[in-house]
Amino acid sequence: MSVHSRRVPEPSSSPTGHSSLLIGWVLVGLMGLATLLSVLIFAHTSLRLDEAQSLFQISRDVPGVLYLVAQDVHVPLYHLLLKFWTILFGDDIATARYLSVVFFVATIPAVYYLGKLIFSRRVGLFAALLLAISPFMLWYGAEARMYALLAFLTVIHQILFVQIFKIGRGRYWVLYVVVAILGLYTHYFFGFVLLTEAIFYLFFRKHFPVRSLPKFIVAGVISVGSLVPWLGYVYKLGLASNTQPYLGIPSSGDIFNTYAQFLFGFQSDGLNTVIISLWPILVLAAFFTLQRKKQTSPGSVFVIMLAVLPVLGAFVVSVLIKPFFLSRYLIVSLPSLVLVFAWIISIYPPRVQRVVQLVVIILISGLLVIQIANPNTPVKEDYQQAVAYVSSQSKAQDVIIATAPFTIYPIEYYYHGPAKLTTQPIWDRFASGSVPGFDATQLATQTQTNVSDYRNAWLILSYDQGYNQAIKDYYDNHFQQLTHRQFSPGLTVYEYKIRYDPTVSIK
């Protein structure tokens, strides 16, 4: 397999007016399908932990939003957009999710256009279909977080990069820098997109327009330099390190699991094991398929690099420096992956193509149905039902205790009863801002502080950070457990009797 030396990746024939209209209607249909699935199935599930944090962060004025996001591990563009979106349309969780749906749906025609630029209209259209029914994309495309925006900006930036590669006109350079800045202010992982483009440029510099190197240097300096004010602000506050998630060092299996999630969504351990075990076969099949092509265009190499290098880069950094390997952070590679997948299938003869495409559509659709029906894949945190249960059972003399502390966000979104809400470890968000760590020596003192004035305690355990069992064991050893009920994997409510003095009635 050699790399083709032509500068234009793989030009396709110009579409007729009839075919352009047909493609347009197909794309509208795919966008409608993605919207329907997102709104009817995914946008009305229980509020998730990260989404509750988004709503809390945008509950302040703009300076307050920046202050709260600076304490987190993210950047503020999405939160500012969500802030103004909720001002215009409402601040309930369903409305907040619709902003992500907009970006997800907009990514579908963008993927088609990128596929048309690099491969052909057929490849672009099939890739757009795969994206529209992607279980992974549908999950995060209807979540009130920044991942749908990140995927959209990634595809737009790739389009601009390819246009520079092919044409190099001035307006593409300006837009290239603008979208790069927006991407970096959406998520730090957008930096892997810029790094991959830089590596591609080093290998294929001779195919770019003349005098492109100084322009790329300037574009890179401006784009990366735009983060300096934000990083300075975060450093000045000095609080971001206290809210970083607890993540383990990834293994090589996490790489394959990430790609399995990208294509087939979140599945049970047994089914996921089968899918991952097939990866060597799929990789070999792709390799031998590519051998059928005597030449591979630079554009093809570009999307392969975008599908691979961000995942490998995040893995290496997570192993050598600090763990932050999460598949949702790596959504920048998903659009390129579906393009590569669609392109490899297109290499086969037309009749084989149609059969393989049909099998893939049926397979992914079936796995999407399984993901929707299974409450454990991904874990659908049912804070709505858990809090509804506590609300119906607790009284004003009770206390509701959330651990880990940051799970107070989805709990307080749903709870409007008379009992006091608190956390353990005790967290005063409005004083210190940063999430406290667990200190076993303070367990007895903090428990006494939380429960001493109350009759019953409702302990809501979820999102275990390594100390939930220690807290539960302490309550079990010192108080009588009355009831317990699990609402989703890892989310359980326990009721404890704290005081036994009889109720005083006044006649």
JOSUL-V742065 format. One record per pair of residues at least 6 apart in sequence whose C-alpha atoms are under 6 Angstrom apart, sorted by sequence separation. I is the first residue (numbers start at 0). J is the second residue. D is the distance in whole Angstrom. If there is no record, write none. Layout:
[[I/J/D] [I/J/D]]
This chain:
[[183/189/5] [317/323/6] [370/376/6] [401/407/6] [485/491/4] [57/64/5] [140/147/5] [182/189/6] [484/491/6] [56/64/5] [114/122/6] [115/123/5] [344/352/6] [484/492/5] [114/123/4] [483/492/5] [483/493/4] [56/67/6] [482/493/6] [111/123/4] [159/171/6] [482/494/5] [111/124/5] [481/494/5] [480/494/6] [481/495/5] [480/495/4] [111/127/5] [159/175/6] [479/495/5] [110/127/6] [479/496/5] [404/422/5] [404/423/6] [107/127/5] [398/418/5] [402/422/6] [397/418/5] [398/419/5] [399/420/5] [400/421/5] [401/422/5] [402/423/5] [395/417/5] [400/422/5] [395/418/5] [394/418/6] [57/82/5] [306/332/5] [390/416/6] [305/332/6] [461/489/5] [306/335/5] [461/490/4] [152/182/6] [306/336/5] [460/490/6] [460/491/5] [459/491/6] [302/335/5] [459/492/5] [458/492/6] [458/493/5] [457/493/6] [103/140/5] [457/494/5] [456/494/6] [456/495/5] [100/140/5] [455/495/6] [99/140/6] [100/141/5] [455/496/5] [99/141/6] [176/218/6] [180/222/5] [455/497/5] [164/207/5] [179/222/6] [454/497/5] [103/147/5] [454/498/5] [96/141/5] [102/147/6] [106/151/5] [113/158/6] [96/142/5] [102/148/5] [96/143/5] [95/143/6] [99/147/6] [42/93/6] [397/453/5] [396/453/5] [397/454/5] [399/456/6] [396/454/6] [397/455/5] [398/456/5] [399/457/5] [400/458/5] [401/459/5] [402/460/5] [397/456/6] [77/145/6] [257/326/5] [248/318/6] [30/104/5] [248/322/5] [246/322/6] [50/143/5] [33/131/5] [42/141/6] [41/141/6] [263/363/6] [37/141/6] [381/487/6] [380/487/6] [9/117/6] [11/119/5] [76/184/5] [77/185/6] [8/117/5] [9/118/5] [76/185/5] [74/184/5] [266/376/5] [74/185/6] [265/376/5] [74/186/6] [265/377/5] [191/309/5] [135/261/6] [135/264/5] [134/264/5] [7/165/6] [69/233/5] [70/238/5] [71/239/5] [70/239/4] [71/242/6] [153/331/6] [117/298/5] [150/331/5] [241/433/6] [242/434/6] [6/206/5] [126/337/5] [126/338/5] [126/341/5] [122/341/6] [122/342/6] [134/367/5] [8/296/5] [8/297/6] [0/290/6] [8/298/5] [3/294/5] [2/294/6] [3/295/5] [0/293/6] [1/294/5] [2/295/5] [3/296/5] [0/294/6] [1/295/6] [2/296/6] [47/380/6] [45/381/6] [45/383/5] [52/408/6] [51/408/5] [51/409/5] [48/409/6]]
